[in-house]
C-alpha cells in the first residue's frame, strides 16, 4: 500500500524497503557531490534535484521522526556545502535548486508544514513544492533546469513510484534526451509485474506506460513459466527499459532488506559512465541490501539456456568480491577477443562496452587488465601506439588494449 500523509496527522510508519532506498539516496548524493568536485579551484557547482513522488517529507520510526526523500536531499546539499569547503582556500558555491512534486494535496500540505518547521524557505528560487502529477509538469521543470544551467543541465531525478506503471518510460527517455547530464533513479516493482503477468485487458492496460506490446507480454509469460524463470524475465525487462528510455548506462539491483519480503528494483539510468560507476560503488558498500541473479563478471542479471538450472544470487559480500576477481580474469580475455581482435580498443571505450554487463567497478576492470598485461595475455598501448610497461600501476582512459603479435592465439592460457 502507498504511504499517506495529512498535515494534521502524524507521518506514516516507515518500512524497511523505504529505509534502504533513503540510505542509498543519501549516500549516492554524498558520493556524487564529492566525485564531481575534486578540483580545488572550482568556484561554483550547480545541480538541480527533482523528487517526482515526494510525499510528505517525514516518516515515523518507532518514537522518532525521520527524514523522507525531500529532507534527505536538502540535508545532503547543506552537508556538501560544509564538507566541500572544509579544506578549500577558494570557497565553492554550491548552487542547488530542489523541486518537490506530489499529486496528493494532503502530501504537499504536510511537506510544506515540515519544511517550514525546519526553517526552510519555500521561495520558488531554491525550493519549489508543486501539487500536481509529475507527468503534467515535467516539461516546465526541464525548461527551468535548462535556463539555470544552459551548458551542463546537471540534475538528479528521483522517481520513487508505487508499483511499475506510474512513470512512463517515454517520459524518462525525454528527460535523458533533453538533459544529457541528468540521471534518473527509478523504483520499479519487477516482482509485482512478474507475479501478475497475464494476457488480460487489465494487464495490457496497466503496462501501457511501459510501452509493452501484447507479443512482449506473451514472451514474458513464457519466460516466467519456462526454463530460467525470473532471471530470464529480469534480463528481458532490463533490456526493454534501457531501450525505451535511451539510457546508455544502467545499474539495476533488487532491494531486498532482510527484514522485509518486499522486493523491487532500484534502477539508476544515465547517459554518462561516471554516474554509473558511483552507483555501483554504493552497491558494494551496501552489500547487505542489494542482490541480483547471475555471476558478477559479465552475466549481471543475465541468463543463458546453456547454463545449468541453478542461477546464483550475487549479493556483494566480501567473498563475492574475490569470486568476481577470479571470474573477471577468466572471462575478460574472451570479451577482449571479441572487441579487440582486429585492432586495439581504448580503455574508455572498453568500459563503455562492458559497463552494463557486470557488477564490477571500473577500478575492478582496470585491475583485471593490469593483471592480464603482467601475465603477457594482453598489451597496453598509449594513445600514440607506444607500448606501456607491464609494471604499469594505473591505466589512462586513452590507453589502448590489444593482443601481443607473437601469440598465435591471444589469451591462450585463459582463453580456452
N, C-alpha and C positions, 0 to 999 in steps of 0.2 A: 504494500500500500504506500502511496506517496505521502510525504510529510505534509502537515498542515500547520500554518501559523495564523494567529489572530492577535491584533495589537493589545487586546485586553486580557489575554490569557498567557500562561507560561509557554515557553517554546516546547516543541516536541522532544521526546527522548531520542537520543542519538543511537544508531545501530552500528554494529561492528563494521559492516561494509563501508559506511559513511566515514567512520574513523580512519579506515585505511585510505580512502580517497583523499580526505583532507590532509592526512600526514604526507602523502606523496605530493599533493599540490603544494604544500608549504615547502617541502624540501626541493621540489623542482624549481619553484620561483627563486629560492635562495641560490641554487646552483646556476640558474640562468643569469641572475644579476652578476654573480662572481665571474662566470665564464666570459661574459661579454664586456667586462670592464677591467681586464687585466692591464690595459695601457694606462700607466700612471699619469700620462699627460692629457688624457681625455678630460674635457671640461663639462660636457653635457651628455646625458643619456636619456633618450625619450622612449617611452613604452606605453602602449595602451592595453588595459586589461578589461576583458569583457566576460561577464558571467551571465549567460543566457537563461539560466533557470536558477536565479539567485536565492529564492526562498526568503525566509525572514531574518537571516543573519546569525542566529544563535541556536544552540541545542541545550537540552538538559542531559547531564551525565552524572547520575547519582544526585548528590547535593550541589553539584557545580553547574554553572552555565558556561558553555564552551563556544568557541568561535565557529561559525559556519564559513562557507567559502568567501563571501564578501569581506568579512573581517580578516580572514587569513590573508587575502590579497593586500588589504590596507596595512596590516601588521608587517608583512614582509617588505612592502615598499619603505616603510619607516625604518625597519631594521637594516635594509640595504643602504639607506642614506647614512646611517650611523656607521655601519661596518666598513663601507667602501671609502669613507673619508677618514677613517681612523689613522691611517699612516700616510696620507697624501699631503704633499706640500702645496699642491694646487687643488683646491676644492672641486669636487664633482657635483654638478647639479643633476639630481635625479628627478626628471620631469615625467610623472605618470598621471594618466587620466583613467578613471575607472567607470565602467558602465555596468550597472546592476539592473537586470531585466527580469520581470516575472509577470505572468499573465494574470495572477490572482491579486486582486486589490488588497485583501487582508494580508497577504505576504509582504507586499511593498509597504503597507502601512506599518507593519511590525518592523520591517527593516529600517524605515525612516526613523522610527522611535529609537531603535537600537543604535543607529549611527549618532543621533543627537545626544543620547545618553553617554556616549563615549567621546563626545566633543568633536565629532567630525562635522564638517560644514558641507551641506548638500547645495552646491552653488552652480552646478552645470558647467563649471570650468574644470574642476578636478574630480568631482564625484557627481555622477548622474544616476538617478533612480527612475526607472521607466516602468510603468504599469501597462504592459502590452505583450502580445505574443512575439517571441523573438523573431519569427519569420517576417513579421509586419514591419519591423524597424531596422533590420539588418542593413538595408541599403543606406539609411541615414547614418548608421554607426560607421560603416565603411567610408562614407564620404567625409565624416568628421575626422576619422583617422588619417585619411589622405591629406586633408587640409592641415592637420597638425604636423604630419610627417610626410611632406611631398616626396622625399627621396627614399627613406627606409620603409616606412609603413610597418614598423615593428609592432606586433601585437600578439597576445595570447588569448584565445577564446576557450572558455570552459563551458561545455555543453553537457551538463550533467542531467540528461533526460531520464525519465522513468520509462522503462521498457526498451523498445528498439525502434520505434517508428515516429517519435515526436519531432525528430530532426530529419529533414530531407537531405539525402546525400548530395543532391544537386546544389543545395544551399551551401554545404561545406565546400563543394568544389568552387562555388562562386567566391567564397571568402579567400581561398588559397590562390585563385586566379587574380583577383583584384588587389590582393595584398600579398605579394610573393614572399615577404619576410614573416608572414603570420604563421602561427601554429594553432592547431585545434586539438583540444583534449575532449574526446567524446566517450561517454559511457554508453555501453551497448549490451543489452541483456541477451547475449548469444544463447545461453542455456534456455531461456524462456522461449525464444524463437524456435530453437531446435525441438523443444518439447511440444510445441503447438503446431508444427508443420502439418498441413493437410490441404488437399485441393478443394477447398470450400470457398464460397464467395466472401465469407467473413475474413478469412486469412488473406486472400488475394487483395482485398481492400486494405487490410491492416498493413501489408508490406508495400503498398504503393509508394510511400516516401523513400523506400529503398531501391526503387526502380527495378523490381524483380518481375520478370515475366512468368507466366504460368509454366513455361518449359523449365525455367530456373527453379521454381518451387518444386516441380516434379523431380528434377535432378537431385535436389537436396533431400527429398523424402527417400529416394532410392539410396542415397549415400548413407543416410541415418540408419536405414534398415538393413544395409548390406555390410560387406566386409570393410572394416575400418571405422564405421560409425561416426561418432562425434569428432574424432580427429580429422577425418576427411571433410566433414562439414565445416570445421574451423578454417581449413585451408581455402575452401571454396568461398566462404563468406569473406574472408580476409582479402582475397584477390578481387572479389566483387566490390568491396568498399574502396579499395585503393583505385580501382579502375573508374568507379563512378565519381570519386572526389578529385581525381587527378593528383593525389598526393604522391610525391616521389619517394618519401620515406615514411615508414610506419612502424610502430612498436606496439603490438597487441599482446596483452597478457591478461590472464584471468586474475581478478581479485577474489580470493577465496580465504577470508580470515578463518582461523582455526576454530573460533567460537561461533561461526555462522555457517549455515548451509547455503546461503545465497551467493551465487557466483555471477560475475559479469565481466565484460571486457572493459579495461581502461585503455582506450585506444588513442595513441598520440600520432597525429598526422601533420606532416610538414613538407616543405619543398627544399630544405637545406640540411646537410648532414650533421652539422654541429648540434642542432636541436635533438636529432635522433640519438646522438652519442650521449648527450647529457641524460636523456630519459633512460637509456639502457643502463647507464651507471647507477641510477637510482634503483633499478630493478635488482641489481646485485647488492646494493646496500640494504634493501628491504626484502631480503631473501625469504623471510617467513610470511610474506604477503602475496608474492607473485608465483605463478607456475604456468606451464603450458605443456602441451603434448609434443613429444618428439625429442630427438637429441639436440644438443646445444650448438653443434658446429654449423652444418648447412641444411638442417632439417627442421628449423623452427616452425612450429605449427604446421608441419608438413607430414605427409603420409604417402607411402608408396605401396602399391598392391603386391610388390615382390617382397616386402618386408614381412617378418613374422607377425602373428596376431598381437603379440604384446607390444604396446606402444608406451614407452616410459613417460613419466611426468618429470619434466625438468624444472627444479624449484629453486635454483640459485644458492644452494647450500655450499659450504666450503668444498665438500667432496665433489660437487658438480663442477666447480672451477677447475679442479685437477683433471676431471674427465674431459672437460671442454678443451683443455690444452692438448691432451692426447688425441682427441678427435680431430682438432684442427690440423695437427701435424700429419695425421693420416690422410685427411681428405683435401687439404689445401693443394697438394700437387695436382690432383685430378681437376680441381676447379681452375687452377692456373693453366693447365694444359689446354683447356677449352678457351681460355681468354687470351693467352699469350703465346700460343704455339707458333703463330706466324710472325708476330712482332711484339716487342716488349710493351707492357701496359704500365701507365703511370700509377703510382700508389694511390693518388686521389681517385682516379677512375676505377681502380680495383675496389676501393672502399665503397664507392657508389654502387658497383655491380653486386657486391656481396651483402650490403647492409641489411636488406630486407629478408635475408635468408638465415640469419644467425642471431644467437643471443650474445655473441661476442662484442666487446667494445672495440673501438678502433685500435686501442693500445694492445688488445689481445691479438688482433690480426697482424699488427706490426711486429710484435714479438715472435709470432709464428714465422713470418717472413725472414726475420733476422736469424732465427734458428735454422731454417732451411738453407739460408745462404752460408752459414758456418758449416753445415753438413755438405756443401757443394751441390745441393739439389737445384739451386737457382742462382742467378746472378743479379746483383743490384747495380744499376747504372745511374749516373747523374743525368740531368736533363739533356746535356750535350752528348750523351753516349759513353762517357768515360766510366770505366769500371770502378766501383767503390770498394773499399776494403771489406774483407769478410769479417773483420773485427769491429765493424760498424756497430755503434750503440743506439743510434736513433735514425729513423727514416724521415726524409722530407717528402712533402706531398707531391713534389715534382720528380722525385726519383722514379726510375722505371724498373720493372721486374721482367726478367727474361730467363731463358734457359742456357746453360753453357753449350758452346758449339761442339765440344769434344764428346758429349754424351749422345749415343745413338738413340736412347730412349730417355727423355727428360724425366727426372724424378724416379729413376729406376728402382732405388732401394725402397721407396714408399709407394710409387705408382704401380700397383700390382693389379 
